[in-house]
C-alpha cells in the first residue's frame, strides 16, 4: 500500500476545518440578512403602532432597534476583525541617555 506524502496528509486534515469555517461565515451572513428583515418588520410595526394610540402597553421599538444594531455590530466585528493599529502611546524617544547614577539601583 502506498503512503501519502506528508503535505497531502496535512491538507486532508485541514480541509474539513476550512469548510466548517466557511459554513460559519455563511450562516452568520444569513443572520445579518435576517436581522435586516427583523428591523424592517419593526419599522412597519412602529408605523401601525403610531396609528393606534389607545393601547395599554407599548412596545419599546427604540430598544429593539438598538439591540439589533448591537447584534449586527458584534457579528460584523467577528466576521471582519480590524487590524491592530500601531501604538501611538505617550512613550516617546527622548534621546537623553546620560544619567547621574544607574537606573537599575
Secondary structure by P-SEA (a helix, b strand, c coil): cccccaaaaaaaaaaaaaaaaaaaaaaaaaaaaaaaaaaaaaaaaaaaaaaccccccccaaaaaaaaaaaaaaaaaaaacccccccccccccccccccccccccc
